[in-house]
Amino acid sequence: MMIKKTLILLLFAFVAQQSMAQVIPFEKNEKVSSTYQELIDFYTLLDKKYDQMRLMDYGPTDIGKPLQLVVLSKDKVFDPVLIRKQNKRIVLVNNGIHPGEPEGIDASMMLVRDMLEKNSIPENVVICIIPVYNIDGMLNRGLSRVNQNGPEAYGFRGNYQNLDLNRDFIKSDSKNSRSFQQIFNTWQPDVFLDNHTSNGADYQYTMTLIASQKDKLNAILSNYLSAKMLPELYSKMKNSGYDLTPYVNSMGETPESGITGFLETPRYSSGYAALHNTIGFIPETHMLKPFNERVKSTYLFMNHAIATVQKDAQLIGETKKKADEAVKNQLVFPLRWSLNTDTFTTFSFKGYEAKRKTSEVSGKSRLYYDRNEPFEREIKVFDDYKPSLTVNKPIAYVIPQAWQKVIDLLQLNGVEMKRLKSDESLDLEMYYIEDYRGGSTPYEGHYLKSQVKLRTENQKVNFYAGDYVVFTNQIKNRYIVETLEPQGVDSFFAWDFFDSIIGQKEHFSDYVFEDVAAQLLKDDPDLAERLRIEKEKNIANFSALDWVYRNSKYYEKTHRRYPVGRLISAIKLDLE
């Protein structure tokens, strides 16, 4: 009898545990966000209970724990290659890139559970969810976001290396980034969502929205996004009681001055997604709204986005296929962008009157928003970006095998590469770094370069067996060009991958080279005339001796030469 009672108690305990696993801490107390252990326990139990879900490990993070992926599949197929052959769409949701913005973490837990319990996973859409990307930051719980209205505790923005992971998608300093890119390039999502919380002005909206910048996204995808998907999402959210506004990035001090579209360069998650012809969304709930409203609006947005993908699955698939084909054949690629302030649209914005009063801290005039005076008025939205720098793609890039980090990241992102079978001297277009602007302080661990100026020379350059050739006839062309062209805003060069080429390895002793330089000028009247002209143009801080050295046969030809060559004319290569 005692054994029977014990078995019954154990059974009740197990059933209670299973039942409790379906309720998250937020549902018991709407001021609370799940801890990392509660999150993992929740998904682990769901994985055991439902065969339409699988919890997968995808590589390490900086804190030593694996980056995990939840996959929901109606027909229990969890092979991404087979899923694409079945012509299903794939939606990838990312949570907790900034764990102090945890709405997506809790909303995704409820969404996954509800879809499983209601058996409502779409037949033509596979849903992939990263429960938390910045595990490192989620474990570092506290109250670091002083301007945010709840929850009671949450994670920290930086990861274990104190990196902002939403600046790490190109440089990939973190293990988190590399594991994320493995997920992204394995599953190749059609639509990507990255859940966030905003900072900035006060207004009436619970959620703002960043969508892939329309001019930077491939035009074929952009037309669908702007004409169909965005209007539908705005309408659905309004009908659910949560009006959307474009992300409030004010031109001046307050939104009434107008707002600008967010320029998502490839360092950001949605900018990275755009390199792969994936439509991206960053829902940004408003920091000052109650946490429970932020979670609920995030839940609804994800639900509506999935429903839209389900409805338009065939169209989205056809559109992405056309975009991929267009990128394979694209000849000219924008590398930098500038905002066009001559054109704008208007948006009926629901805000609060901005006023000023005396600060109780400084005694100076300070800004505040008066919630007793809400308004709705038309504001300007500046969202036209024009290319300010473009480049013609080469037939191929040739990369010395010495630059292994570059090779690794290209491979991680699905770039097809060939290797030279033997040593070869190739006629290539080579860049020399003439000038650039570098930061005076580190940005995310790097002295980020900008305003790169290049000089181009056609040269015969020695390459060796095992060096890599990357042809630009691939759907990955945007990733290839925007990372390998040094003048790109988020190129590998901009992120310091090639800094060793900046340093000069050989020099001269003044007293010895004086006689050599004098003889060079005597032997070469043209060189002497050029020096005379340079002296007249550059009186201050001009070193004649250094100029002669740099224009002599002794000067190292590889100083400031960018090591990646551009193959401009078709030639036969001996490739593996």
Beta strands, then each sheet from edge to edge (+ up, - down):
strand 1: 53-60
strand 2: 66-72
strand 3: 89-94
strand 4: 125-130
strand 5: 191-194
strand 6: 196-197
strand 7: 207-211
strand 8: 244-246
strand 9: 259-260
strand 10: 279-285
strand 11: 332-339
strand 12: 345-358
strand 13: 365-382
strand 14: 385-392
strand 15: 396-399
strand 16: 418-419
strand 17: 424-438
strand 18: 449-463
strand 19: 468-471
strand 20: 565-567
sheet 1: 1+ 2- 4+ 3+ 5+ 10+ 6+
sheet 2: 1+ 2- 4+ 3+ 5+ 10+ 7- 8-
sheet 3: 9+ 13+ 12-
sheet 4: 11+ 14-
sheet 5: 16+ 19- 15+ 20-
sheet 6: 17+ 18-
end
